[in-house]
Amino acid sequence: MSETVKMPALGESVTEGTVTRWLKSVGDTVEVDEPLLEVSTDKVDTEIPSPVAGTIEKILVEEDEDAEVGADLVIIGDGSGSEDSGSDDSGADQSEEKGEDLADDETTAPSTAQETPAGEAEKPAEAEQDSSGGTAEGQEVTMPALGESVTAGTVTRWLKEVGEEVEVDEPLLEVSTDKVDTEIPSPVAGTLLEIKVGEDEDAEVGAVLAIVGSGDAAAATPADDSSEKAAEEPTQEEKPKQEEKPKQEEKAEQAEAPAKEEKKQEQSAPAPQAADSVSGAESSGYVTPLVRKMAADAGVDLSSVKGTGLGGRIRKQDVQEAIDAQKSATEAPAAAPSQAPAAAAKAAPKVEVSSKRGTEEKMPRIRKVIGQRMVESLHGMAQLTTAVEVDLTRIAKLRARAKEDFAAREGAKLTYLPFLMMAAVEALKVYPQLNSTIEGDKIVYHGAEHIGMAADTERGLVVPVIKNAGDLNLAGLARQIGDLGAKAKGNKLVPDDLQGATFTITNTGSGGALWDTPIVPAPQVGILGTGTITKRPAVVQNAEGDDTIAIRSMMYLFLSYDHRMVDGGDAARFLTYMKKRLEEGAFEAELGL
C-alpha cells in the first residue's frame, strides 16, 4: 500500500515552497521522521521528514520546482511493488532493471577485479553502463541551497583530496556566497573519487561538486596490480622449487636486514618535526592538507594543538595561535639579555610586520559582496549621521555588581551591549520610523524588531540577526549576542542567521573608536553605532543641584539614517530616548538586584 507525502504548512502566510534538494532517490528506503527533501520559502529553509517508513516509488515535484501547501510531493510504498508500478516481471528481471540501486547498496560491493559467477554474464555490462553514468561507482555531491535568493556559490577550499576517505557529514569543502561562508558536508561515507569544481570557481545551486563512492574506481589501478601479482605467484608445483633456497642466500639476507633497518632509521631521522605533525594529526582527527603543511613548516606538533572546529577539528586559526605562542616563548628569553645592559633606556616597541606587506592576492568573494552592497546602499539613499554623548556610569556600576551572578544564573556574559540593545529596541517601538522600509510609494512599518548585529571576523564583516528582539529581556538579549557572536567567530553561521534584519547595531567602540559614520544597509533605514567607553571629567549635578566636575564613564551613540524616511528631528528624538534610558540605569529588576 502506498502513501502520498504532501507539502506541509511552513509558517504563517506561507502558501508555497520550492523543492531545493531531494535527499532520497526513487527506490531508496526511508524510515519514519527521516529527512526526505529540503524546501525553501521566503521565510525559511527546512527539511521535510517522512511520515511513514517504506520505499520511494515516485517523486512528483522535481528540484527547483514550486509546490503549494498541501500539494503531493512523493509517493512512498511498502517496497513490495516494482520501481515502475504495474510491472509483473520476475525477481531476476527486477534486479537487472534496478542494477543501479543494487550497486549503491552498502551490502553490495561491485568490483572490476571480481570474477563473474556463471549465469550472470549480463551484469558486468550493466555495471559498466552505470559506471559511465557515475551513479554505480559513487554518489554525486551537489551544491545545496544556501539561503533565500542565493543561486550560486564559490568553492573557496577543498578540505579533502581525491583518493581520501570521508565519513558521513564530514566537511568536504568550504563555499562562499554573498550571504555566508560555510562548509559542505559529505552526504555519504566513502572515497572522494572526483572533484568537479576547483577552488575559486563558481557553481550554481544543484551543480555537481564532487563524486564520492566506495573507492573501487579510485582503486582500479591497485586492484589491477594485485591481480598481476596474483598471476605472477608460483603454482603449487613451482613453490617447492622456490622454497628450496640455498642456505647461503638466506644467511646473506639475514645479515643485510639489520643494515637495511639502520638505513631506514637514518633516513627518517632528519625530519622529526614533520613526523610529529603527522602523528598529532592522527590523534586529533582529520586535518586539512593546508593546516598540516602550515604546522610542518612552523615545526608545530599537532598533537599539542586544541582544535576549535567542528568535532574538535584543528583549523588554520588554531595552528596560527600555536605558532604565535611558540614565537612569543622563543622571543622572550632572547629579549632579556639585550635589555640588561641598557635598563635605564626604554626599548622601542617591536613592529610586527604583516606577511601581506608588498604582496598581492585575489579579492575574496565576501569583500566583493560587502563592497558592492555598501556602494549600492550609499548611492541609493540620502544618508547622514547624528550623534549624542551618553553617561554610562550607572550602567557600569550595575554591571560590576551583577556580572558574576548573572553569568552563573543565565549562562551568558553581561557586557554593555545588551543594555544598549534593550534601550534601542524600546526606542524603535516608540519611534517606528527607524524600524521601517520604503517599498516603492509605500512605507512599511515592521511589526517586530529584528536586530542585525555587525560582527568583525577574520573573513570580513558579517551581520547575524537577533529575531524578535523586542520580545526578549536583558538576559535573552545577552544569550543571543553571545551565541551569535561565537557562531560568527567560529564560521558556524547558517543563512537563516543572516536574514531578516529590520535595524542594525554596530559596536565600533570594540575597536577603540570614539565614533563613526556607518552606512545604512538597504533596505533598512537606520543603523546605530556605539563608541568606546572612556573615563573622563564631566559636569554633573550633586544632591544640592550644584554643578561639579567628576570622573564619569562616557560614550558616543551615533545614528546613520535614510533622510528620505527619517528626519533629523526623528533621529534626535530616538537618540535622546536612548540617552535618558541609559543614564537613568533602571535595570535592577532585569538583573535581579
Secondary structure as a PSIPRED ss2 file (coil, helix, strand):
# PSIPRED VFORMAT (PSIPRED V4.0)

   1 M C   1.000  0.000  0.000
   2 S C   1.000  0.000  0.000
   3 E E   0.000  0.000  1.000
   4 T E   0.000  0.000  1.000
   5 V E   0.000  0.000  1.000
   6 K E   0.000  0.000  1.000
   7 M C   1.000  0.000  0.000
   8 P C   1.000  0.000  0.000
   9 A C   1.000  0.000  0.000
  10 L C   1.000  0.000  0.000
  11 G C   1.000  0.000  0.000
  12 E C   1.000  0.000  0.000
  13 S C   1.000  0.000  0.000
  14 V C   1.000  0.000  0.000
  15 T C   1.000  0.000  0.000
  16 E E   0.000  0.000  1.000
  17 G E   0.000  0.000  1.000
  18 T E   0.000  0.000  1.000
  19 V E   0.000  0.000  1.000
  20 T E   0.000  0.000  1.000
  21 R E   0.000  0.000  1.000
  22 W E   0.000  0.000  1.000
  23 L C   1.000  0.000  0.000
  24 K C   1.000  0.000  0.000
  25 S C   1.000  0.000  0.000
  26 V C   1.000  0.000  0.000
  27 G C   1.000  0.000  0.000
  28 D C   1.000  0.000  0.000
  29 T E   0.000  0.000  1.000
  30 V E   0.000  0.000  1.000
  31 E C   1.000  0.000  0.000
  32 V C   1.000  0.000  0.000
  33 D C   1.000  0.000  0.000
  34 E C   1.000  0.000  0.000
  35 P E   0.000  0.000  1.000
  36 L E   0.000  0.000  1.000
  37 L E   0.000  0.000  1.000
  38 E E   0.000  0.000  1.000
  39 V E   0.000  0.000  1.000
  40 S E   0.000  0.000  1.000
  41 T C   1.000  0.000  0.000
  42 D C   1.000  0.000  0.000
  43 K C   1.000  0.000  0.000
  44 V C   1.000  0.000  0.000
  45 D E   0.000  0.000  1.000
  46 T E   0.000  0.000  1.000
  47 E E   0.000  0.000  1.000
  48 I E   0.000  0.000  1.000
  49 P E   0.000  0.000  1.000
  50 S C   1.000  0.000  0.000
  51 P C   1.000  0.000  0.000
  52 V C   1.000  0.000  0.000
  53 A C   1.000  0.000  0.000
  54 G E   0.000  0.000  1.000
  55 T E   0.000  0.000  1.000
  56 I E   0.000  0.000  1.000
  57 E E   0.000  0.000  1.000
  58 K E   0.000  0.000  1.000
  59 I E   0.000  0.000  1.000
  60 L C   1.000  0.000  0.000
  61 V C   1.000  0.000  0.000
  62 E C   1.000  0.000  0.000
  63 E C   1.000  0.000  0.000
  64 D C   1.000  0.000  0.000
  65 E C   1.000  0.000  0.000
  66 D E   0.000  0.000  1.000
  67 A E   0.000  0.000  1.000
  68 E E   0.000  0.000  1.000
  69 V C   1.000  0.000  0.000
  70 G C   1.000  0.000  0.000
  71 A C   1.000  0.000  0.000
  72 D E   0.000  0.000  1.000
  73 L E   0.000  0.000  1.000
  74 V E   0.000  0.000  1.000
  75 I E   0.000  0.000  1.000
  76 I E   0.000  0.000  1.000
  77 G E   0.000  0.000  1.000
  78 D C   1.000  0.000  0.000
  79 G C   1.000  0.000  0.000
  80 S C   1.000  0.000  0.000
  81 G C   1.000  0.000  0.000
  82 S C   1.000  0.000  0.000
  83 E C   1.000  0.000  0.000
  84 D C   1.000  0.000  0.000
  85 S C   1.000  0.000  0.000
  86 G C   1.000  0.000  0.000
  87 S C   1.000  0.000  0.000
  88 D C   1.000  0.000  0.000
  89 D C   1.000  0.000  0.000
  90 S C   1.000  0.000  0.000
  91 G H   0.000  1.000  0.000
  92 A H   0.000  1.000  0.000
  93 D H   0.000  1.000  0.000
  94 Q H   0.000  1.000  0.000
  95 S H   0.000  1.000  0.000
  96 E H   0.000  1.000  0.000
  97 E H   0.000  1.000  0.000
  98 K C   1.000  0.000  0.000
  99 G H   0.000  1.000  0.000
 100 E H   0.000  1.000  0.000
 101 D H   0.000  1.000  0.000
 102 L H   0.000  1.000  0.000
 103 A H   0.000  1.000  0.000
 104 D H   0.000  1.000  0.000
 105 D C   1.000  0.000  0.000
 106 E C   1.000  0.000  0.000
 107 T C   1.000  0.000  0.000
 108 T C   1.000  0.000  0.000
 109 A C   1.000  0.000  0.000
 110 P C   1.000  0.000  0.000
 111 S C   1.000  0.000  0.000
 112 T C   1.000  0.000  0.000
 113 A C   1.000  0.000  0.000
 114 Q C   1.000  0.000  0.000
 115 E C   1.000  0.000  0.000
 116 T C   1.000  0.000  0.000
 117 P C   1.000  0.000  0.000
 118 A C   1.000  0.000  0.000
 119 G C   1.000  0.000  0.000
 120 E C   1.000  0.000  0.000
 121 A C   1.000  0.000  0.000
 122 E C   1.000  0.000  0.000
 123 K H   0.000  1.000  0.000
 124 P H   0.000  1.000  0.000
 125 A H   0.000  1.000  0.000
 126 E H   0.000  1.000  0.000
 127 A H   0.000  1.000  0.000
 128 E H   0.000  1.000  0.000
 129 Q H   0.000  1.000  0.000
 130 D H   0.000  1.000  0.000
 131 S H   0.000  1.000  0.000
 132 S H   0.000  1.000  0.000
 133 G H   0.000  1.000  0.000
 134 G C   1.000  0.000  0.000
 135 T C   1.000  0.000  0.000
 136 A C   1.000  0.000  0.000
 137 E C   1.000  0.000  0.000
 138 G E   0.000  0.000  1.000
 139 Q E   0.000  0.000  1.000
 140 E E   0.000  0.000  1.000
 141 V E   0.000  0.000  1.000
 142 T E   0.000  0.000  1.000
 143 M C   1.000  0.000  0.000
 144 P C   1.000  0.000  0.000
 145 A C   1.000  0.000  0.000
 146 L C   1.000  0.000  0.000
 147 G C   1.000  0.000  0.000
 148 E C   1.000  0.000  0.000
 149 S C   1.000  0.000  0.000
 150 V C   1.000  0.000  0.000
 151 T C   1.000  0.000  0.000
 152 A E   0.000  0.000  1.000
 153 G E   0.000  0.000  1.000
 154 T E   0.000  0.000  1.000
 155 V E   0.000  0.000  1.000
 156 T E   0.000  0.000  1.000
 157 R E   0.000  0.000  1.000
 158 W E   0.000  0.000  1.000
 159 L C   1.000  0.000  0.000
 160 K C   1.000  0.000  0.000
 161 E C   1.000  0.000  0.000
 162 V C   1.000  0.000  0.000
 163 G C   1.000  0.000  0.000
 164 E C   1.000  0.000  0.000
 165 E E   0.000  0.000  1.000
 166 V E   0.000  0.000  1.000
 167 E C   1.000  0.000  0.000
 168 V C   1.000  0.000  0.000
 169 D C   1.000  0.000  0.000
 170 E C   1.000  0.000  0.000
 171 P E   0.000  0.000  1.000
 172 L E   0.000  0.000  1.000
 173 L E   0.000  0.000  1.000
 174 E E   0.000  0.000  1.000
 175 V E   0.000  0.000  1.000
 176 S E   0.000  0.000  1.000
 177 T C   1.000  0.000  0.000
 178 D C   1.000  0.000  0.000
 179 K C   1.000  0.000  0.000
 180 V C   1.000  0.000  0.000
 181 D E   0.000  0.000  1.000
 182 T E   0.000  0.000  1.000
 183 E E   0.000  0.000  1.000
 184 I E   0.000  0.000  1.000
 185 P E   0.000  0.000  1.000
 186 S C   1.000  0.000  0.000
 187 P C   1.000  0.000  0.000
 188 V C   1.000  0.000  0.000
 189 A C   1.000  0.000  0.000
 190 G E   0.000  0.000  1.000
 191 T E   0.000  0.000  1.000
 192 L E   0.000  0.000  1.000
 193 L E   0.000  0.000  1.000
 194 E E   0.000  0.000  1.000
 195 I E   0.000  0.000  1.000
 196 K C   1.000  0.000  0.000
 197 V C   1.000  0.000  0.000
 198 G C   1.000  0.000  0.000
 199 E C   1.000  0.000  0.000
 200 D C   1.000  0.000  0.000
 201 E C   1.000  0.000  0.000
 202 D E   0.000  0.000  1.000
 203 A E   0.000  0.000  1.000
 204 E E   0.000  0.000  1.000
 205 V C   1.000  0.000  0.000
 206 G C   1.000  0.000  0.000
 207 A C   1.000  0.000  0.000
 208 V E   0.000  0.000  1.000
 209 L E   0.000  0.000  1.000
 210 A E   0.000  0.000  1.000
 211 I E   0.000  0.000  1.000
 212 V E   0.000  0.000  1.000
 213 G E   0.000  0.000  1.000
 214 S C   1.000  0.000  0.000
 215 G C   1.000  0.000  0.000
 216 D C   1.000  0.000  0.000
 217 A C   1.000  0.000  0.000
 218 A C   1.000  0.000  0.000
 219 A C   1.000  0.000  0.000
 220 A H   0.000  1.000  0.000
 221 T H   0.000  1.000  0.000
 222 P H   0.000  1.000  0.000
 223 A H   0.000  1.000  0.000
 224 D H   0.000  1.000  0.000
 225 D H   0.000  1.000  0.000
 226 S H   0.000  1.000  0.000
 227 S H   0.000  1.000  0.000
 228 E H   0.000  1.000  0.000
 229 K H   0.000  1.000  0.000
 230 A H   0.000  1.000  0.000
 231 A H   0.000  1.000  0.000
 232 E H   0.000  1.000  0.000
 233 E C   1.000  0.000  0.000
 234 P C   1.000  0.000  0.000
 235 T C   1.000  0.000  0.000
 236 Q C   1.000  0.000  0.000
 237 E C   1.000  0.000  0.000
 238 E H   0.000  1.000  0.000
 239 K H   0.000  1.000  0.000
 240 P H   0.000  1.000  0.000
 241 K H   0.000  1.000  0.000
 242 Q H   0.000  1.000  0.000
 243 E H   0.000  1.000  0.000
 244 E C   1.000  0.000  0.000
 245 K C   1.000  0.000  0.000
 246 P C   1.000  0.000  0.000
 247 K H   0.000  1.000  0.000
 248 Q H   0.000  1.000  0.000
 249 E H   0.000  1.000  0.000
 250 E H   0.000  1.000  0.000
 251 K H   0.000  1.000  0.000
 252 A H   0.000  1.000  0.000
 253 E H   0.000  1.000  0.000
 254 Q H   0.000  1.000  0.000
 255 A H   0.000  1.000  0.000
 256 E H   0.000  1.000  0.000
 257 A H   0.000  1.000  0.000
 258 P H   0.000  1.000  0.000
 259 A H   0.000  1.000  0.000
 260 K H   0.000  1.000  0.000
 261 E H   0.000  1.000  0.000
 262 E H   0.000  1.000  0.000
 263 K H   0.000  1.000  0.000
 264 K H   0.000  1.000  0.000
 265 Q H   0.000  1.000  0.000
 266 E H   0.000  1.000  0.000
 267 Q H   0.000  1.000  0.000
 268 S H   0.000  1.000  0.000
 269 A C   1.000  0.000  0.000
 270 P C   1.000  0.000  0.000
 271 A C   1.000  0.000  0.000
 272 P H   0.000  1.000  0.000
 273 Q H   0.000  1.000  0.000
 274 A H   0.000  1.000  0.000
 275 A H   0.000  1.000  0.000
 276 D H   0.000  1.000  0.000
 277 S H   0.000  1.000  0.000
 278 V H   0.000  1.000  0.000
 279 S H   0.000  1.000  0.000
 280 G H   0.000  1.000  0.000
 281 A H   0.000  1.000  0.000
 282 E H   0.000  1.000  0.000
 283 S H   0.000  1.000  0.000
 284 S C   1.000  0.000  0.000
 285 G C   1.000  0.000  0.000
 286 Y C   1.000  0.000  0.000
 287 V C   1.000  0.000  0.000
 288 T C   1.000  0.000  0.000
 289 P H   0.000  1.000  0.000
 290 L H   0.000  1.000  0.000
 291 V H   0.000  1.000  0.000
 292 R H   0.000  1.000  0.000
 293 K H   0.000  1.000  0.000
 294 M H   0.000  1.000  0.000
 295 A H   0.000  1.000  0.000
 296 A H   0.000  1.000  0.000
 297 D H   0.000  1.000  0.000
 298 A H   0.000  1.000  0.000
 299 G C   1.000  0.000  0.000
 300 V C   1.000  0.000  0.000
 301 D C   1.000  0.000  0.000
 302 L H   0.000  1.000  0.000
 303 S H   0.000  1.000  0.000
 304 S H   0.000  1.000  0.000
 305 V C   1.000  0.000  0.000
 306 K C   1.000  0.000  0.000
 307 G C   1.000  0.000  0.000
 308 T C   1.000  0.000  0.000
 309 G C   1.000  0.000  0.000
 310 L H   0.000  1.000  0.000
 311 G H   0.000  1.000  0.000
 312 G H   0.000  1.000  0.000
 313 R C   1.000  0.000  0.000
 314 I C   1.000  0.000  0.000
 315 R C   1.000  0.000  0.000
 316 K H   0.000  1.000  0.000
 317 Q H   0.000  1.000  0.000
 318 D H   0.000  1.000  0.000
 319 V H   0.000  1.000  0.000
 320 Q H   0.000  1.000  0.000
 321 E H   0.000  1.000  0.000
 322 A H   0.000  1.000  0.000
 323 I H   0.000  1.000  0.000
 324 D H   0.000  1.000  0.000
 325 A H   0.000  1.000  0.000
 326 Q H   0.000  1.000  0.000
 327 K H   0.000  1.000  0.000
 328 S H   0.000  1.000  0.000
 329 A H   0.000  1.000  0.000
 330 T H   0.000  1.000  0.000
 331 E H   0.000  1.000  0.000
 332 A H   0.000  1.000  0.000
 333 P H   0.000  1.000  0.000
 334 A H   0.000  1.000  0.000
 335 A H   0.000  1.000  0.000
 336 A H   0.000  1.000  0.000
 337 P H   0.000  1.000  0.000
 338 S H   0.000  1.000  0.000
 339 Q H   0.000  1.000  0.000
 340 A C   1.000  0.000  0.000
 341 P C   1.000  0.000  0.000
 342 A C   1.000  0.000  0.000
 343 A C   1.000  0.000  0.000
 344 A C   1.000  0.000  0.000
 345 A C   1.000  0.000  0.000
 346 K C   1.000  0.000  0.000
 347 A C   1.000  0.000  0.000
 348 A C   1.000  0.000  0.000
 349 P C   1.000  0.000  0.000
 350 K C   1.000  0.000  0.000
 351 V C   1.000  0.000  0.000
 352 E C   1.000  0.000  0.000
 353 V C   1.000  0.000  0.000
 354 S C   1.000  0.000  0.000
 355 S C   1.000  0.000  0.000
 356 K C   1.000  0.000  0.000
 357 R C   1.000  0.000  0.000
 358 G C   1.000  0.000  0.000
 359 T C   1.000  0.000  0.000
 360 E C   1.000  0.000  0.000
 361 E C   1.000  0.000  0.000
 362 K C   1.000  0.000  0.000
 363 M C   1.000  0.000  0.000
 364 P C   1.000  0.000  0.000
 365 R H   0.000  1.000  0.000
 366 I H   0.000  1.000  0.000
 367 R H   0.000  1.000  0.000
 368 K H   0.000  1.000  0.000
 369 V H   0.000  1.000  0.000
 370 I H   0.000  1.000  0.000
 371 G H   0.000  1.000  0.000
 372 Q H   0.000  1.000  0.000
 373 R H   0.000  1.000  0.000
 374 M H   0.000  1.000  0.000
 375 V H   0.000  1.000  0.000
 376 E H   0.000  1.000  0.000
 377 S H   0.000  1.000  0.000
 378 L H   0.000  1.000  0.000
 379 H H   0.000  1.000  0.000
 380 G H   0.000  1.000  0.000
 381 M C   1.000  0.000  0.000
 382 A C   1.000  0.000  0.000
 383 Q E   0.000  0.000  1.000
 384 L E   0.000  0.000  1.000
 385 T E   0.000  0.000  1.000
 386 T E   0.000  0.000  1.000
 387 A E   0.000  0.000  1.000
 388 V E   0.000  0.000  1.000
 389 E E   0.000  0.000  1.000
 390 V E   0.000  0.000  1.000
 391 D E   0.000  0.000  1.000
 392 L C   1.000  0.000  0.000
 393 T H   0.000  1.000  0.000
 394 R H   0.000  1.000  0.000
 395 I H   0.000  1.000  0.000
 396 A H   0.000  1.000  0.000
 397 K H   0.000  1.000  0.000
 398 L H   0.000  1.000  0.000
 399 R H   0.000  1.000  0.000
 400 A H   0.000  1.000  0.000
 401 R H   0.000  1.000  0.000
 402 A H   0.000  1.000  0.000
 403 K H   0.000  1.000  0.000
 404 E H   0.000  1.000  0.000
 405 D H   0.000  1.000  0.000
 406 F H   0.000  1.000  0.000
 407 A H   0.000  1.000  0.000
 408 A H   0.000  1.000  0.000
 409 R H   0.000  1.000  0.000
 410 E H   0.000  1.000  0.000
 411 G C   1.000  0.000  0.000
 412 A C   1.000  0.000  0.000
 413 K C   1.000  0.000  0.000
 414 L C   1.000  0.000  0.000
 415 T C   1.000  0.000  0.000
 416 Y C   1.000  0.000  0.000
 417 L H   0.000  1.000  0.000
 418 P H   0.000  1.000  0.000
 419 F H   0.000  1.000  0.000
 420 L H   0.000  1.000  0.000
 421 M H   0.000  1.000  0.000
 422 M H   0.000  1.000  0.000
 423 A H   0.000  1.000  0.000
 424 A H   0.000  1.000  0.000
 425 V H   0.000  1.000  0.000
 426 E H   0.000  1.000  0.000
 427 A H   0.000  1.000  0.000
 428 L H   0.000  1.000  0.000
 429 K H   0.000  1.000  0.000
 430 V H   0.000  1.000  0.000
 431 Y C   1.000  0.000  0.000
 432 P H   0.000  1.000  0.000
 433 Q H   0.000  1.000  0.000
 434 L H   0.000  1.000  0.000
 435 N H   0.000  1.000  0.000
 436 S E   0.000  0.000  1.000
 437 T E   0.000  0.000  1.000
 438 I E   0.000  0.000  1.000
 439 E E   0.000  0.000  1.000
 440 G C   1.000  0.000  0.000
 441 D C   1.000  0.000  0.000
 442 K E   0.000  0.000  1.000
 443 I E   0.000  0.000  1.000
 444 V E   0.000  0.000  1.000
 445 Y E   0.000  0.000  1.000
 446 H C   1.000  0.000  0.000
 447 G C   1.000  0.000  0.000
 448 A C   1.000  0.000  0.000
 449 E C   1.000  0.000  0.000
 450 H C   1.000  0.000  0.000
 451 I E   0.000  0.000  1.000
 452 G E   0.000  0.000  1.000
 453 M E   0.000  0.000  1.000
 454 A C   1.000  0.000  0.000
 455 A E   0.000  0.000  1.000
 456 D E   0.000  0.000  1.000
 457 T E   0.000  0.000  1.000
 458 E C   1.000  0.000  0.000
 459 R C   1.000  0.000  0.000
 460 G E   0.000  0.000  1.000
 461 L E   0.000  0.000  1.000
 462 V E   0.000  0.000  1.000
 463 V C   1.000  0.000  0.000
 464 P C   1.000  0.000  0.000
 465 V E   0.000  0.000  1.000
 466 I E   0.000  0.000  1.000
 467 K C   1.000  0.000  0.000
 468 N C   1.000  0.000  0.000
 469 A H   0.000  1.000  0.000
 470 G H   0.000  1.000  0.000
 471 D H   0.000  1.000  0.000
 472 L C   1.000  0.000  0.000
 473 N C   1.000  0.000  0.000
 474 L H   0.000  1.000  0.000
 475 A H   0.000  1.000  0.000
 476 G H   0.000  1.000  0.000
 477 L H   0.000  1.000  0.000
 478 A H   0.000  1.000  0.000
 479 R H   0.000  1.000  0.000
 480 Q H   0.000  1.000  0.000
 481 I H   0.000  1.000  0.000
 482 G H   0.000  1.000  0.000
 483 D H   0.000  1.000  0.000
 484 L H   0.000  1.000  0.000
 485 G H   0.000  1.000  0.000
 486 A H   0.000  1.000  0.000
 487 K H   0.000  1.000  0.000
 488 A H   0.000  1.000  0.000
 489 K H   0.000  1.000  0.000
 490 G C   1.000  0.000  0.000
 491 N C   1.000  0.000  0.000
 492 K C   1.000  0.000  0.000
 493 L C   1.000  0.000  0.000
 494 V C   1.000  0.000  0.000
 495 P H   0.000  1.000  0.000
 496 D H   0.000  1.000  0.000
 497 D H   0.000  1.000  0.000
 498 L H   0.000  1.000  0.000
 499 Q C   1.000  0.000  0.000
 500 G C   1.000  0.000  0.000
 501 A C   1.000  0.000  0.000
 502 T C   1.000  0.000  0.000
 503 F E   0.000  0.000  1.000
 504 T E   0.000  0.000  1.000
 505 I E   0.000  0.000  1.000
 506 T E   0.000  0.000  1.000
 507 N C   1.000  0.000  0.000
 508 T H   0.000  1.000  0.000
 509 G H   0.000  1.000  0.000
 510 S H   0.000  1.000  0.000
 511 G H   0.000  1.000  0.000
 512 G C   1.000  0.000  0.000
 513 A C   1.000  0.000  0.000
 514 L C   1.000  0.000  0.000
 515 W C   1.000  0.000  0.000
 516 D C   1.000  0.000  0.000
 517 T C   1.000  0.000  0.000
 518 P C   1.000  0.000  0.000
 519 I C   1.000  0.000  0.000
 520 V C   1.000  0.000  0.000
 521 P C   1.000  0.000  0.000
 522 A C   1.000  0.000  0.000
 523 P C   1.000  0.000  0.000
 524 Q C   1.000  0.000  0.000
 525 V C   1.000  0.000  0.000
 526 G E   0.000  0.000  1.000
 527 I E   0.000  0.000  1.000
 528 L E   0.000  0.000  1.000
 529 G E   0.000  0.000  1.000
 530 T E   0.000  0.000  1.000
 531 G C   1.000  0.000  0.000
 532 T C   1.000  0.000  0.000
 533 I C   1.000  0.000  0.000
 534 T E   0.000  0.000  1.000
 535 K E   0.000  0.000  1.000
 536 R E   0.000  0.000  1.000
 537 P E   0.000  0.000  1.000
 538 A E   0.000  0.000  1.000
 539 V E   0.000  0.000  1.000
 540 V E   0.000  0.000  1.000
 541 Q E   0.000  0.000  1.000
 542 N C   1.000  0.000  0.000
 543 A C   1.000  0.000  0.000
 544 E C   1.000  0.000  0.000
 545 G C   1.000  0.000  0.000
 546 D C   1.000  0.000  0.000
 547 D E   0.000  0.000  1.000
 548 T E   0.000  0.000  1.000
 549 I E   0.000  0.000  1.000
 550 A E   0.000  0.000  1.000
 551 I E   0.000  0.000  1.000
 552 R E   0.000  0.000  1.000
 553 S E   0.000  0.000  1.000
 554 M E   0.000  0.000  1.000
 555 M E   0.000  0.000  1.000
 556 Y E   0.000  0.000  1.000
 557 L E   0.000  0.000  1.000
 558 F E   0.000  0.000  1.000
 559 L E   0.000  0.000  1.000
 560 S E   0.000  0.000  1.000
 561 Y E   0.000  0.000  1.000
 562 D E   0.000  0.000  1.000
 563 H C   1.000  0.000  0.000
 564 R C   1.000  0.000  0.000
 565 M C   1.000  0.000  0.000
 566 V C   1.000  0.000  0.000
 567 D C   1.000  0.000  0.000
 568 G H   0.000  1.000  0.000
 569 G H   0.000  1.000  0.000
 570 D H   0.000  1.000  0.000
 571 A H   0.000  1.000  0.000
 572 A H   0.000  1.000  0.000
 573 R H   0.000  1.000  0.000
 574 F H   0.000  1.000  0.000
 575 L H   0.000  1.000  0.000
 576 T H   0.000  1.000  0.000
 577 Y H   0.000  1.000  0.000
 578 M H   0.000  1.000  0.000
 579 K H   0.000  1.000  0.000
 580 K H   0.000  1.000  0.000
 581 R H   0.000  1.000  0.000
 582 L H   0.000  1.000  0.000
 583 E H   0.000  1.000  0.000
 584 E H   0.000  1.000  0.000
 585 G C   1.000  0.000  0.000
 586 A C   1.000  0.000  0.000
 587 F C   1.000  0.000  0.000
 588 E H   0.000  1.000  0.000
 589 A H   0.000  1.000  0.000
 590 E H   0.000  1.000  0.000
 591 L H   0.000  1.000  0.000
 592 G C   1.000  0.000  0.000
 593 L C   1.000  0.000  0.000
